[in-house]
Amino acid sequence: MHTQRLQKDKTDCIGKDALFAIMGRLSVRQRAVLSLRYIEDMNLKEVSYILNMGYAQVIWHILTARIKLKFLMVSGGHHTIPLKRFITVFGKLTRV
């Protein structure tokens, strides 16, 4: 639904459909790391433990996800927004 907009100000908005499409382009591990870190507000050690991956891997997935998200937003014609805000909005939309 393109009429629904998530916005902070007039230059910083992204549609709900675009948000889901962009998140869908990330790997499962990238989405899991971002969800635990930013939606569940866990620290990096907790994320590492829960996903049974090394601390450095967690940092790597966050870094690569940030780069990919920024690329996907820019290439899709959207303004970039802070990662934490992007993930938080996604989390609010996916909560039951």
N, C-alpha and C positions, 0 to 999 in steps of 0.2 A: 504494500500500500504506500504509494509515493506521497500521499498527502500528509502522512504522519512524519513529522520532523523532530529530531532530537537536537536541540540547539542551546547554545550558551549565549550567543549573540547572532546578529544577522549574517556575519561572515563565517560562522563556525557551525555548520549543520551537516547532518548526514541522514539519509532516509533509512527507515527500519529495514527495508529490503536490501539496501546496499550494505548495511551493517552486517546482516546475516550472510550475505554473499562473500564479503571480505573475510569474515571469520571462518567461513567454510573452506577458504583457500589455504588456511593454515593446516599443518599436520596435526594429528591427534595429540601427540606429545606437546607440541607448542600450545595448543588450546588448553590442555590439562595443566601445564605449568602456569600459564597466564591466569587461568581460573583460580587455581589454588593460591597463587601469589596475590592477585588483586581483588578477587571476589571474596575468597575465604580469608583474606588478610593474613596469610601464613608467612613466616620468614623463610629464607632460602633453605635453611637446614631442615625445617619441617617438610617443605615441598620435596626435597631430596629424599627424605626418609619415606614419605608416603608413596612416592612414585618409584622407589627403589632404583634411583639413579644417582650418579655422583654429583657432588656440589657444582663442579665445573660444568657438567652437562646441563644442569638447571640454568646456570648463568648463560650458557651457549644458546639454549632454546629461547630464553627471554630476549637475548640480543638478536638472534636471527628472526624471531617473530616481530620484533619492533621494526627491523629493516623491511621485512616483507609487508607489514601493515602499512607503513609509510608509503612504500612503492605502490601498493594496490590502491590506496586512497588518492594519491597524486595521479596515477595513470587512469583512475576512474573519474577524474575531474572534481574530486572532493577536496576540501581544505583539510589539512592534517589537524588532528586534535591530540591532546596529550594521551599517551597510552593508558594511563590509569583511568582517565575519564571514559575512554572508548570501551575498555573492558568492564568498568562499573556499569555503564549503560547497557551493555550486552547482558551482563549478569541480571540486571533488573528485568530485562525483557524475557529472560529464559526461566526465571523463578516461577514455581507453581504455587 
